[in-house]
Amino acid sequence: IKGKAKKAGKAAHAIDKAAVLGAGIMGGGIAYQSASTGTPIIMKDINDKALHLGLSEASKLLNKQLERGKINGAKMAGVLNNIVPSLSYDSVKDVNIVVEAVVENPKVKASVLAEVEGVVGEDAIITSNTSTISINQLAQSLKKPERFCGMHFFNPVHRMPLVEVIRGEHTSDETVATVVAYAAKMGKSPIVVNDCPGFFVNRVLFPYFQGFSLLVRDGADFQAVDKVMEKQFGWPMGPAYLLDVVGIDTGHHAQAVMAEGFPTRMSKTDKDAIDVMFENQRFGQKNGKGFYVYT
Ligand code: NAD
């Protein structure tokens, strides 16, 4: 991160209606969070099954709150009504902001961003929840890159307070201000950062993961490391468990992006524990086995 990210000094646009593209783990979570904090949201996917799954995840979260007496039936119905599933771009025409959360593939994202820009109004803000793709690179697929920036949520969206708002070279102050305001309305704590591999969080997190992963390669017991980090160091979870939550495949990919982006600081010459886990398809909680086994 070179220098300080510029401050968002301009007025934010009003956000009455949003759209999320992709109804997967992140898209579903973003839809739930937006709807439950008062911003109706269109949840668009290309797959009907994904839409059903996204909605049923939102219902599950709301049911838990209902059982705990935190919300009543009317509030639950209101939130669910605020999430409108769709397979078509037609429903996205009049939204003020779009959060792209489709698969982490630069070509797919580029075409989805160009498609959605052709549908929304002139003033709509477009964002991407990418974890590893450069915001400046994605901006090239848009006619108006000034209306575009990163809006990086963390998993699980309803529990993780941080949102990275990633300013690209051409991102306008209004865009940053609007995205910061939307994140704050969603009850999140936005931070504004410049575009670089790993943005802010992964630049801090991945040297730690790499240190851990090499330590295990050298013979350290991963459970002992987790125990020390949790019990003695006071962190909510140790690196092995956190990698299982994030997904070892995701971690493996992000590690490669960091190594490419910072070849001298984050070079990867040695095979480490993350590589071995990945090769053995131990992807973490998502497939039931990572450093730990989940039944
Ligand atoms: P996912 O695989 O769970 O969901 C992706 C969804 O996108 C699927 O439902 C798929 O049908 C849909 N999709 C694919 N092509 C589409 C298109 N053309 N139009 C609309 N929908 C389309 O993925 P995910 O884990 O939710 O990740 C989504 C994005 O969020 C990625 O960019 C990822 O890097 C980022 N992210 C993920 C995490 C995480 O922990 N999972 C955390 C932060 C950011």
py3Dmol code that shows the C-alpha trace and the ligand (Angstrom):
import py3Dmol

protein = """\
ATOM      1  CA  ILE A   1       0.000   0.000   0.000  1.00  0.00           C
ATOM      2  CA  LYS A   2       1.820   3.069  -1.229  1.00  0.00           C
ATOM      3  CA  GLY A   3       1.011   6.184   0.758  1.00  0.00           C
ATOM      4  CA  LYS A   4      -2.356   6.729   2.352  1.00  0.00           C
ATOM      5  CA  ALA A   5      -5.570   5.910   0.553  1.00  0.00           C
ATOM      6  CA  LYS A   6      -7.227   9.214  -0.389  1.00  0.00           C
ATOM      7  CA  LYS A   7     -10.041  10.263   1.915  1.00  0.00           C
ATOM      8  CA  ALA A   8     -13.585  10.051   0.674  1.00  0.00           C
ATOM      9  CA  GLY A   9     -14.411  13.745   0.746  1.00  0.00           C
ATOM     10  CA  LYS A  10     -17.423  13.851  -1.599  1.00  0.00           C
ATOM     11  CA  ALA A  11     -21.094  13.301  -0.879  1.00  0.00           C
ATOM     12  CA  ALA A  12     -22.425   9.777  -1.050  1.00  0.00           C
ATOM     13  CA  HIS A  13     -25.291   8.907  -3.415  1.00  0.00           C
ATOM     14  CA  ALA A  14     -28.503   7.709  -1.755  1.00  0.00           C
ATOM     15  CA  ILE A  15     -28.853   3.929  -1.738  1.00  0.00           C
ATOM     16  CA  ASP A  16     -32.485   2.725  -1.841  1.00  0.00           C
ATOM     17  CA  LYS A  17     -32.035  -0.482  -3.755  1.00  0.00           C
ATOM     18  CA  ALA A  18     -29.054  -2.756  -4.356  1.00  0.00           C
ATOM     19  CA  ALA A  19     -28.197  -5.805  -6.410  1.00  0.00           C
ATOM     20  CA  VAL A  20     -25.799  -8.636  -5.742  1.00  0.00           C
ATOM     21  CA  LEU A  21     -24.569 -10.745  -8.652  1.00  0.00           C
ATOM     22  CA  GLY A  22     -23.975 -14.315  -7.498  1.00  0.00           C
ATOM     23  CA  ALA A  23     -25.977 -16.091  -4.799  1.00  0.00           C
ATOM     24  CA  GLY A  24     -23.161 -18.236  -3.415  1.00  0.00           C
ATOM     25  CA  ILE A  25     -21.562 -18.169   0.037  1.00  0.00           C
ATOM     26  CA  MET A  26     -20.745 -14.480  -0.244  1.00  0.00           C
ATOM     27  CA  GLY A  27     -23.608 -13.259  -2.453  1.00  0.00           C
ATOM     28  CA  GLY A  28     -26.174 -14.938  -0.186  1.00  0.00           C
ATOM     29  CA  GLY A  29     -24.525 -13.386   2.887  1.00  0.00           C
ATOM     30  CA  ILE A  30     -24.407  -9.924   1.310  1.00  0.00           C
ATOM     31  CA  ALA A  31     -28.090 -10.180   0.323  1.00  0.00           C
ATOM     32  CA  TYR A  32     -29.058 -11.159   3.872  1.00  0.00           C
ATOM     33  CA  GLN A  33     -26.992  -8.344   5.409  1.00  0.00           C
ATOM     34  CA  SER A  34     -28.363  -5.677   3.054  1.00  0.00           C
ATOM     35  CA  ALA A  35     -31.969  -6.807   3.440  1.00  0.00           C
ATOM     36  CA  SER A  36     -31.797  -7.073   7.208  1.00  0.00           C
ATOM     37  CA  THR A  37     -30.375  -3.561   7.538  1.00  0.00           C
ATOM     38  CA  GLY A  38     -33.118  -1.975   5.434  1.00  0.00           C
ATOM     39  CA  THR A  39     -31.807  -1.920   1.862  1.00  0.00           C
ATOM     40  CA  PRO A  40     -33.848  -4.110  -0.498  1.00  0.00           C
ATOM     41  CA  ILE A  41     -31.640  -6.179  -2.753  1.00  0.00           C
ATOM     42  CA  ILE A  42     -31.988  -8.125  -5.994  1.00  0.00           C
ATOM     43  CA  MET A  43     -30.011 -11.367  -5.782  1.00  0.00           C
ATOM     44  CA  LYS A  44     -29.086 -12.429  -9.314  1.00  0.00           C
ATOM     45  CA  ASP A  45     -27.507 -15.701 -10.334  1.00  0.00           C
ATOM     46  CA  ILE A  46     -27.402 -17.844 -13.469  1.00  0.00           C
ATOM     47  CA  ASN A  47     -28.381 -20.901 -11.490  1.00  0.00           C
ATOM     48  CA  ASP A  48     -31.837 -21.379  -9.963  1.00  0.00           C
ATOM     49  CA  LYS A  49     -30.486 -23.825  -7.392  1.00  0.00           C
ATOM     50  CA  ALA A  50     -27.993 -21.206  -6.136  1.00  0.00           C
ATOM     51  CA  LEU A  51     -30.846 -18.716  -5.669  1.00  0.00           C
ATOM     52  CA  HIS A  52     -32.812 -21.231  -3.582  1.00  0.00           C
ATOM     53  CA  LEU A  53     -29.738 -21.980  -1.512  1.00  0.00           C
ATOM     54  CA  GLY A  54     -29.035 -18.274  -0.973  1.00  0.00           C
ATOM     55  CA  LEU A  55     -32.602 -17.708   0.219  1.00  0.00           C
ATOM     56  CA  SER A  56     -32.632 -20.759   2.471  1.00  0.00           C
ATOM     57  CA  GLU A  57     -29.371 -19.621   4.124  1.00  0.00           C
ATOM     58  CA  ALA A  58     -30.997 -16.248   4.837  1.00  0.00           C
ATOM     59  CA  SER A  59     -34.074 -18.037   6.280  1.00  0.00           C
ATOM     60  CA  LYS A  60     -31.840 -20.136   8.534  1.00  0.00           C
ATOM     61  CA  LEU A  61     -30.098 -17.063   9.947  1.00  0.00           C
ATOM     62  CA  LEU A  62     -33.441 -15.341  10.510  1.00  0.00           C
ATOM     63  CA  ASN A  63     -34.947 -18.424  12.150  1.00  0.00           C
ATOM     64  CA  LYS A  64     -32.088 -18.507  14.643  1.00  0.00           C
ATOM     65  CA  GLN A  65     -32.819 -14.892  15.561  1.00  0.00           C
ATOM     66  CA  LEU A  66     -36.520 -15.666  15.825  1.00  0.00           C
ATOM     67  CA  GLU A  67     -35.816 -18.584  18.182  1.00  0.00           C
ATOM     68  CA  ARG A  68     -33.630 -16.336  20.341  1.00  0.00           C
ATOM     69  CA  GLY A  69     -36.413 -13.730  20.459  1.00  0.00           C
ATOM     70  CA  LYS A  70     -34.247 -11.111  18.750  1.00  0.00           C
ATOM     71  CA  ILE A  71     -36.767 -10.524  15.950  1.00  0.00           C
ATOM     72  CA  ASN A  72     -40.464 -11.257  15.476  1.00  0.00           C
ATOM     73  CA  GLY A  73     -42.260 -12.974  12.590  1.00  0.00           C
ATOM     74  CA  ALA A  74     -43.136  -9.662  10.918  1.00  0.00           C
ATOM     75  CA  LYS A  75     -39.494  -8.545  10.881  1.00  0.00           C
ATOM     76  CA  MET A  76     -38.452 -11.921   9.464  1.00  0.00           C
ATOM     77  CA  ALA A  77     -41.035 -11.704   6.674  1.00  0.00           C
ATOM     78  CA  GLY A  78     -39.966  -8.119   5.941  1.00  0.00           C
ATOM     79  CA  VAL A  79     -36.306  -9.100   5.560  1.00  0.00           C
ATOM     80  CA  LEU A  80     -37.146 -12.051   3.317  1.00  0.00           C
ATOM     81  CA  ASN A  81     -39.361  -9.791   1.186  1.00  0.00           C
ATOM     82  CA  ASN A  82     -36.373  -7.474   0.802  1.00  0.00           C
ATOM     83  CA  ILE A  83     -34.402 -10.195  -1.007  1.00  0.00           C
ATOM     84  CA  VAL A  84     -35.655 -10.607  -4.553  1.00  0.00           C
ATOM     85  CA  PRO A  85     -34.153 -13.612  -6.362  1.00  0.00           C
ATOM     86  CA  SER A  86     -33.702 -13.233 -10.104  1.00  0.00           C
ATOM     87  CA  LEU A  87     -32.217 -14.984 -13.100  1.00  0.00           C
ATOM     88  CA  SER A  88     -32.506 -11.900 -15.300  1.00  0.00           C
ATOM     89  CA  TYR A  89     -30.727  -8.557 -15.526  1.00  0.00           C
ATOM     90  CA  ASP A  90     -34.095  -6.820 -16.081  1.00  0.00           C
ATOM     91  CA  SER A  91     -34.693  -6.594 -12.349  1.00  0.00           C
ATOM     92  CA  VAL A  92     -31.329  -4.865 -11.832  1.00  0.00           C
ATOM     93  CA  LYS A  93     -32.112  -1.834 -14.035  1.00  0.00           C
ATOM     94  CA  ASP A  94     -33.089   0.614 -11.294  1.00  0.00           C
ATOM     95  CA  VAL A  95     -30.648  -0.219  -8.487  1.00  0.00           C
ATOM     96  CA  ASN A  96     -28.238   2.384  -7.051  1.00  0.00           C
ATOM     97  CA  ILE A  97     -25.444  -0.057  -6.314  1.00  0.00           C
ATOM     98  CA  VAL A  98     -24.279  -3.442  -7.564  1.00  0.00           C
ATOM     99  CA  VAL A  99     -22.027  -5.843  -5.655  1.00  0.00           C
ATOM    100  CA  GLU A 100     -20.520  -8.410  -7.999  1.00  0.00           C
ATOM    101  CA  ALA A 101     -19.896 -11.679  -6.104  1.00  0.00           C
ATOM    102  CA  VAL A 102     -19.656 -14.312  -8.857  1.00  0.00           C
ATOM    103  CA  VAL A 103     -16.914 -16.937  -9.102  1.00  0.00           C
ATOM    104  CA  GLU A 104     -13.290 -15.768  -8.699  1.00  0.00           C
ATOM    105  CA  ASN A 105     -12.464 -15.897 -12.407  1.00  0.00           C
ATOM    106  CA  PRO A 106     -11.181 -12.705 -14.095  1.00  0.00           C
ATOM    107  CA  LYS A 107     -12.822 -13.469 -17.459  1.00  0.00           C
ATOM    108  CA  VAL A 108     -16.222 -14.252 -15.920  1.00  0.00           C
ATOM    109  CA  LYS A 109     -16.033 -11.169 -13.707  1.00  0.00           C
ATOM    110  CA  ALA A 110     -15.011  -8.931 -16.625  1.00  0.00           C
ATOM    111  CA  SER A 111     -17.952 -10.056 -18.736  1.00  0.00           C
ATOM    112  CA  VAL A 112     -20.430  -9.832 -15.835  1.00  0.00           C
ATOM    113  CA  LEU A 113     -19.255  -6.292 -14.998  1.00  0.00           C
ATOM    114  CA  ALA A 114     -19.566  -5.167 -18.623  1.00  0.00           C
ATOM    115  CA  GLU A 115     -23.023  -6.778 -18.884  1.00  0.00           C
ATOM    116  CA  VAL A 116     -24.331  -5.131 -15.748  1.00  0.00           C
ATOM    117  CA  GLU A 117     -22.944  -1.709 -16.727  1.00  0.00           C
ATOM    118  CA  GLY A 118     -25.028  -1.971 -19.892  1.00  0.00           C
ATOM    119  CA  VAL A 119     -28.180  -2.440 -17.823  1.00  0.00           C
ATOM    120  CA  VAL A 120     -27.960  -0.082 -14.818  1.00  0.00           C
ATOM    121  CA  GLY A 121     -28.502   3.695 -14.848  1.00  0.00           C
ATOM    122  CA  GLU A 122     -25.771   6.285 -15.471  1.00  0.00           C
ATOM    123  CA  ASP A 123     -25.311   7.026 -11.753  1.00  0.00           C
ATOM    124  CA  ALA A 124     -25.300   3.490 -10.405  1.00  0.00           C
ATOM    125  CA  ILE A 125     -22.186   2.422  -8.515  1.00  0.00           C
ATOM    126  CA  ILE A 126     -20.618  -0.934  -9.408  1.00  0.00           C
ATOM    127  CA  THR A 127     -18.395  -2.869  -6.993  1.00  0.00           C
ATOM    128  CA  SER A 128     -16.634  -6.217  -6.870  1.00  0.00           C
ATOM    129  CA  ASN A 129     -16.187  -8.540  -3.904  1.00  0.00           C
ATOM    130  CA  THR A 130     -13.082 -10.093  -5.454  1.00  0.00           C
ATOM    131  CA  SER A 131     -10.460 -11.347  -2.971  1.00  0.00           C
ATOM    132  CA  THR A 132      -7.487 -11.535  -5.306  1.00  0.00           C
ATOM    133  CA  ILE A 133      -8.105  -9.843  -8.663  1.00  0.00           C
ATOM    134  CA  SER A 134      -6.756  -6.332  -9.203  1.00  0.00           C
ATOM    135  CA  ILE A 135      -9.465  -3.654  -9.089  1.00  0.00           C
ATOM    136  CA  ASN A 136      -7.609  -1.681 -11.783  1.00  0.00           C
ATOM    137  CA  GLN A 137      -7.645  -4.754 -14.018  1.00  0.00           C
ATOM    138  CA  LEU A 138     -11.398  -5.303 -13.517  1.00  0.00           C
ATOM    139  CA  ALA A 139     -12.049  -1.589 -14.085  1.00  0.00           C
ATOM    140  CA  GLN A 140     -10.814  -2.010 -17.652  1.00  0.00           C
ATOM    141  CA  SER A 141     -14.004  -3.896 -18.498  1.00  0.00           C
ATOM    142  CA  LEU A 142     -16.128  -0.840 -17.663  1.00  0.00           C
ATOM    143  CA  LYS A 143     -16.906   2.241 -19.755  1.00  0.00           C
ATOM    144  CA  LYS A 144     -17.038   4.407 -16.620  1.00  0.00           C
ATOM    145  CA  PRO A 145     -14.312   3.103 -14.278  1.00  0.00           C
ATOM    146  CA  GLU A 146     -14.840   6.099 -11.980  1.00  0.00           C
ATOM    147  CA  ARG A 147     -18.061   4.470 -10.744  1.00  0.00           C
ATOM    148  CA  PHE A 148     -16.242   1.255  -9.795  1.00  0.00           C
ATOM    149  CA  CYS A 149     -14.307   0.038  -6.741  1.00  0.00           C
ATOM    150  CA  GLY A 150     -13.755  -3.064  -4.630  1.00  0.00           C
ATOM    151  CA  MET A 151     -16.168  -3.922  -1.807  1.00  0.00           C
ATOM    152  CA  HIS A 152     -14.524  -6.836  -0.066  1.00  0.00           C
ATOM    153  CA  PHE A 153     -16.617  -8.585   2.588  1.00  0.00           C
ATOM    154  CA  PHE A 154     -15.374 -11.440   4.749  1.00  0.00           C
ATOM    155  CA  ASN A 155     -16.924 -14.804   5.432  1.00  0.00           C
ATOM    156  CA  PRO A 156     -19.339 -15.214   7.190  1.00  0.00           C
ATOM    157  CA  VAL A 157     -20.694 -11.851   6.066  1.00  0.00           C
ATOM    158  CA  HIS A 158     -23.237 -11.493   8.889  1.00  0.00           C
ATOM    159  CA  ARG A 159     -20.521 -11.920  11.548  1.00  0.00           C
ATOM    160  CA  MET A 160     -17.417 -10.252  10.130  1.00  0.00           C
ATOM    161  CA  PRO A 161     -17.474  -6.473  10.713  1.00  0.00           C
ATOM    162  CA  LEU A 162     -14.729  -5.462   8.290  1.00  0.00           C
ATOM    163  CA  VAL A 163     -15.320  -4.391   4.683  1.00  0.00           C
ATOM    164  CA  GLU A 164     -12.380  -3.287   2.551  1.00  0.00           C
ATOM    165  CA  VAL A 165     -13.368  -0.520   0.126  1.00  0.00           C
ATOM    166  CA  ILE A 166     -10.693  -0.699  -2.560  1.00  0.00           C
ATOM    167  CA  ARG A 167     -10.038   2.435  -4.530  1.00  0.00           C
ATOM    168  CA  GLY A 168      -8.848   1.907  -8.086  1.00  0.00           C
ATOM    169  CA  GLU A 169      -6.817   4.397 -10.108  1.00  0.00           C
ATOM    170  CA  HIS A 170      -9.967   5.927 -11.630  1.00  0.00           C
ATOM    171  CA  THR A 171     -12.428   5.491  -8.743  1.00  0.00           C
ATOM    172  CA  SER A 172     -14.170   8.786  -7.932  1.00  0.00           C
ATOM    173  CA  ASP A 173     -14.560  10.225  -4.435  1.00  0.00           C
ATOM    174  CA  GLU A 174     -18.352   9.945  -4.796  1.00  0.00           C
ATOM    175  CA  THR A 175     -18.021   6.241  -5.476  1.00  0.00           C
ATOM    176  CA  VAL A 176     -15.853   5.692  -2.404  1.00  0.00           C
ATOM    177  CA  ALA A 177     -18.176   7.816  -0.236  1.00  0.00           C
ATOM    178  CA  THR A 178     -21.241   5.904  -1.455  1.00  0.00           C
ATOM    179  CA  VAL A 179     -19.722   2.486  -0.856  1.00  0.00           C
ATOM    180  CA  VAL A 180     -18.461   3.515   2.595  1.00  0.00           C
ATOM    181  CA  ALA A 181     -21.976   4.778   3.440  1.00  0.00           C
ATOM    182  CA  TYR A 182     -23.617   1.567   2.187  1.00  0.00           C
ATOM    183  CA  ALA A 183     -21.195  -0.592   4.207  1.00  0.00           C
ATOM    184  CA  ALA A 184     -21.871   1.507   7.306  1.00  0.00           C
ATOM    185  CA  LYS A 185     -25.642   1.212   6.743  1.00  0.00           C
ATOM    186  CA  MET A 186     -25.131  -2.549   6.637  1.00  0.00           C
ATOM    187  CA  GLY A 187     -23.628  -2.314  10.130  1.00  0.00           C
ATOM    188  CA  LYS A 188     -20.092  -2.928   8.894  1.00  0.00           C
ATOM    189  CA  SER A 189     -16.808  -1.119   9.569  1.00  0.00           C
ATOM    190  CA  PRO A 190     -15.436  -0.043   6.185  1.00  0.00           C
ATOM    191  CA  ILE A 191     -11.794   0.835   5.635  1.00  0.00           C
ATOM    192  CA  VAL A 192     -10.603   2.530   2.422  1.00  0.00           C
ATOM    193  CA  VAL A 193      -7.464   1.046   0.895  1.00  0.00           C
ATOM    194  CA  ASN A 194      -5.569   1.317  -2.375  1.00  0.00           C
ATOM    195  CA  ASP A 195      -5.450  -1.452  -4.947  1.00  0.00           C
ATOM    196  CA  CYS A 196      -2.584  -3.947  -4.556  1.00  0.00           C
ATOM    197  CA  PRO A 197      -2.273  -7.749  -4.404  1.00  0.00           C
ATOM    198  CA  GLY A 198      -3.981  -8.885  -1.186  1.00  0.00           C
ATOM    199  CA  PHE A 199      -5.415  -5.394  -0.556  1.00  0.00           C
ATOM    200  CA  PHE A 200      -4.930  -4.785   3.184  1.00  0.00           C
ATOM    201  CA  VAL A 201      -6.115  -7.862   5.068  1.00  0.00           C
ATOM    202  CA  ASN A 202      -4.394 -10.533   3.012  1.00  0.00           C
ATOM    203  CA  ARG A 203      -1.141  -8.581   3.026  1.00  0.00           C
ATOM    204  CA  VAL A 204      -1.194  -8.842   6.798  1.00  0.00           C
ATOM    205  CA  LEU A 205      -2.675 -12.332   7.007  1.00  0.00           C
ATOM    206  CA  PHE A 206      -0.638 -14.213   4.415  1.00  0.00           C
ATOM    207  CA  PRO A 207       2.846 -13.647   5.814  1.00  0.00           C
ATOM    208  CA  TYR A 208       1.385 -15.103   9.039  1.00  0.00           C
ATOM    209  CA  PHE A 209      -0.125 -18.100   7.198  1.00  0.00           C
ATOM    210  CA  GLN A 210       3.138 -18.619   5.350  1.00  0.00           C
ATOM    211  CA  GLY A 211       5.159 -18.500   8.571  1.00  0.00           C
ATOM    212  CA  PHE A 212       2.798 -21.037  10.117  1.00  0.00           C
ATOM    213  CA  SER A 213       2.777 -23.252   7.053  1.00  0.00           C
ATOM    214  CA  LEU A 214       6.601 -23.405   6.906  1.00  0.00           C
ATOM    215  CA  LEU A 215       6.771 -24.090  10.634  1.00  0.00           C
ATOM    216  CA  VAL A 216       4.522 -27.120  10.179  1.00  0.00           C
ATOM    217  CA  ARG A 217       6.620 -28.224   7.202  1.00  0.00           C
ATOM    218  CA  ASP A 218       9.616 -28.048   9.552  1.00  0.00           C
ATOM    219  CA  GLY A 219       7.887 -30.381  12.005  1.00  0.00           C
ATOM    220  CA  ALA A 220       5.783 -28.184  14.319  1.00  0.00           C
ATOM    221  CA  ASP A 221       2.509 -29.662  15.582  1.00  0.00           C
ATOM    222  CA  PHE A 222      -0.311 -27.543  14.060  1.00  0.00           C
ATOM    223  CA  GLN A 223      -2.614 -28.193  17.030  1.00  0.00           C
ATOM    224  CA  ALA A 224       0.058 -26.944  19.419  1.00  0.00           C
ATOM    225  CA  VAL A 225       0.462 -23.773  17.325  1.00  0.00           C
ATOM    226  CA  ASP A 226      -3.314 -23.192  17.343  1.00  0.00           C
ATOM    227  CA  LYS A 227      -3.429 -23.738  21.101  1.00  0.00           C
ATOM    228  CA  VAL A 228      -0.659 -21.229  21.738  1.00  0.00           C
ATOM    229  CA  MET A 229      -2.233 -18.596  19.469  1.00  0.00           C
ATOM    230  CA  GLU A 230      -5.664 -19.080  21.044  1.00  0.00           C
ATOM    231  CA  LYS A 231      -4.979 -19.696  24.726  1.00  0.00           C
ATOM    232  CA  GLN A 232      -1.702 -17.910  25.323  1.00  0.00           C
ATOM    233  CA  PHE A 233      -1.706 -15.223  22.646  1.00  0.00           C
ATOM    234  CA  GLY A 234      -5.422 -14.504  22.957  1.00  0.00           C
ATOM    235  CA  TRP A 235      -6.513 -14.697  19.311  1.00  0.00           C
ATOM    236  CA  PRO A 236     -10.025 -16.042  18.631  1.00  0.00           C
ATOM    237  CA  MET A 237      -8.616 -18.921  16.564  1.00  0.00           C
ATOM    238  CA  GLY A 238      -5.228 -20.241  15.507  1.00  0.00           C
ATOM    239  CA  PRO A 239      -3.895 -20.336  11.911  1.00  0.00           C
ATOM    240  CA  ALA A 240      -4.752 -23.989  11.164  1.00  0.00           C
ATOM    241  CA  TYR A 241      -8.381 -23.573  12.190  1.00  0.00           C
ATOM    242  CA  LEU A 242      -8.613 -20.224  10.404  1.00  0.00           C
ATOM    243  CA  LEU A 243      -7.269 -21.781   7.192  1.00  0.00           C
ATOM    244  CA  ASP A 244      -9.921 -24.499   7.489  1.00  0.00           C
ATOM    245  CA  VAL A 245     -12.607 -21.804   7.802  1.00  0.00           C
ATOM    246  CA  VAL A 246     -11.261 -19.719   4.894  1.00  0.00           C
ATOM    247  CA  GLY A 247     -10.797 -22.831   2.707  1.00  0.00           C
ATOM    248  CA  ILE A 248      -7.368 -24.326   1.956  1.00  0.00           C
ATOM    249  CA  ASP A 249      -8.024 -24.087  -1.813  1.00  0.00           C
ATOM    250  CA  THR A 250      -8.825 -20.375  -1.401  1.00  0.00           C
ATOM    251  CA  GLY A 251      -5.744 -19.912   0.777  1.00  0.00           C
ATOM    252  CA  HIS A 252      -3.564 -21.783  -1.707  1.00  0.00           C
ATOM    253  CA  HIS A 253      -4.751 -19.573  -4.560  1.00  0.00           C
ATOM    254  CA  ALA A 254      -4.331 -16.357  -2.572  1.00  0.00           C
ATOM    255  CA  GLN A 255      -0.834 -17.441  -1.535  1.00  0.00           C
ATOM    256  CA  ALA A 256       0.109 -17.765  -5.228  1.00  0.00           C
ATOM    257  CA  VAL A 257      -1.328 -14.306  -5.967  1.00  0.00           C
ATOM    258  CA  MET A 258       0.682 -12.799  -3.108  1.00  0.00           C
ATOM    259  CA  ALA A 259       3.875 -14.547  -4.272  1.00  0.00           C
ATOM    260  CA  GLU A 260       3.384 -13.210  -7.782  1.00  0.00           C
ATOM    261  CA  GLY A 261       2.573  -9.706  -6.523  1.00  0.00           C
ATOM    262  CA  PHE A 262       5.453  -9.525  -4.047  1.00  0.00           C
ATOM    263  CA  PRO A 263       8.140 -11.861  -5.428  1.00  0.00           C
ATOM    264  CA  THR A 264      10.830 -10.714  -3.017  1.00  0.00           C
ATOM    265  CA  ARG A 265       8.782 -10.521   0.188  1.00  0.00           C
ATOM    266  CA  MET A 266       6.375 -13.389  -0.315  1.00  0.00           C
ATOM    267  CA  SER A 267       8.382 -15.709  -2.575  1.00  0.00           C
ATOM    268  CA  LYS A 268       7.340 -19.337  -2.495  1.00  0.00           C
ATOM    269  CA  THR A 269      10.164 -21.663  -3.336  1.00  0.00           C
ATOM    270  CA  ASP A 270       9.525 -24.415  -0.810  1.00  0.00           C
ATOM    271  CA  LYS A 271       6.568 -26.702  -0.623  1.00  0.00           C
ATOM    272  CA  ASP A 272       4.783 -25.944   2.637  1.00  0.00           C
ATOM    273  CA  ALA A 273       1.875 -27.369   4.644  1.00  0.00           C
ATOM    274  CA  ILE A 274      -0.750 -25.441   2.628  1.00  0.00           C
ATOM    275  CA  ASP A 275       0.580 -27.018  -0.610  1.00  0.00           C
ATOM    276  CA  VAL A 276       0.462 -30.512   0.878  1.00  0.00           C
ATOM    277  CA  MET A 277      -3.073 -30.059   2.202  1.00  0.00           C
ATOM    278  CA  PHE A 278      -4.185 -28.678  -1.168  1.00  0.00           C
ATOM    279  CA  GLU A 279      -2.626 -31.550  -3.126  1.00  0.00           C
ATOM    280  CA  ASN A 280      -4.448 -33.983  -0.850  1.00  0.00           C
ATOM    281  CA  GLN A 281      -7.751 -32.157  -1.422  1.00  0.00           C
ATOM    282  CA  ARG A 282      -8.071 -31.298   2.231  1.00  0.00           C
ATOM    283  CA  PHE A 283      -9.892 -28.021   1.610  1.00  0.00           C
ATOM    284  CA  GLY A 284     -11.075 -27.405   5.184  1.00  0.00           C
ATOM    285  CA  GLN A 285     -14.620 -27.087   6.496  1.00  0.00           C
ATOM    286  CA  LYS A 286     -16.111 -26.887   2.989  1.00  0.00           C
ATOM    287  CA  ASN A 287     -15.335 -30.560   2.272  1.00  0.00           C
ATOM    288  CA  GLY A 288     -15.184 -31.819   5.838  1.00  0.00           C
ATOM    289  CA  LYS A 289     -11.411 -32.283   6.110  1.00  0.00           C
ATOM    290  CA  GLY A 290      -8.566 -29.851   6.393  1.00  0.00           C
ATOM    291  CA  PHE A 291      -6.063 -29.603   9.219  1.00  0.00           C
ATOM    292  CA  TYR A 292      -8.970 -30.873  11.347  1.00  0.00           C
ATOM    293  CA  VAL A 293     -11.718 -33.319  10.448  1.00  0.00           C
ATOM    294  CA  TYR A 294     -15.358 -32.129  10.508  1.00  0.00           C
ATOM    295  CA  THR A 295     -18.169 -34.657  10.788  1.00  0.00           C
TER     296      THR A 295
END
"""
ligand_1 = """\
44
NAD
P -19.489 -19.360 -4.743
O -18.874 -20.328 -5.673
O -20.093 -19.840 -3.455
O -20.640 -18.538 -5.503
C -20.477 -17.982 -6.778
C -21.855 -17.839 -7.409
O -21.703 -17.105 -8.616
C -22.502 -19.187 -7.778
O -23.790 -19.270 -7.186
C -22.593 -19.134 -9.303
O -23.750 -19.775 -9.819
C -22.660 -17.627 -9.527
N -22.320 -17.201 -10.874
C -21.380 -17.686 -11.704
N -21.389 -16.998 -12.878
C -22.366 -16.049 -12.759
C -22.875 -15.047 -13.615
N -22.376 -14.887 -14.854
N -23.882 -14.249 -13.161
C -24.406 -14.410 -11.929
N -23.966 -15.383 -11.067
C -22.961 -16.176 -11.484
O -18.363 -18.258 -4.470
P -18.148 -17.337 -3.184
O -17.288 -18.050 -2.197
O -19.459 -16.752 -2.760
O -17.216 -16.192 -3.811
C -17.750 -15.168 -4.614
C -16.750 -14.034 -4.678
O -16.467 -13.547 -3.358
C -15.399 -14.421 -5.268
O -14.905 -13.346 -6.017
C -14.526 -14.662 -4.037
O -13.151 -14.458 -4.266
C -15.073 -13.591 -3.105
N -14.859 -13.838 -1.676
C -15.054 -15.087 -1.163
C -14.858 -15.291 0.201
C -15.094 -16.648 0.824
O -14.610 -16.888 1.928
N -15.819 -17.541 0.183
C -14.490 -14.220 1.025
C -14.333 -12.949 0.464
C -14.530 -12.765 -0.893
"""
view = py3Dmol.view(width=600, height=400)
view.addModel(protein, "pdb")
view.setStyle({"model": 0}, {"cartoon": {"style": "trace"}})
view.addModel(ligand_1, "xyz")
view.setStyle({"model": 1}, {"stick": {}})
view.zoomTo()
view.show()
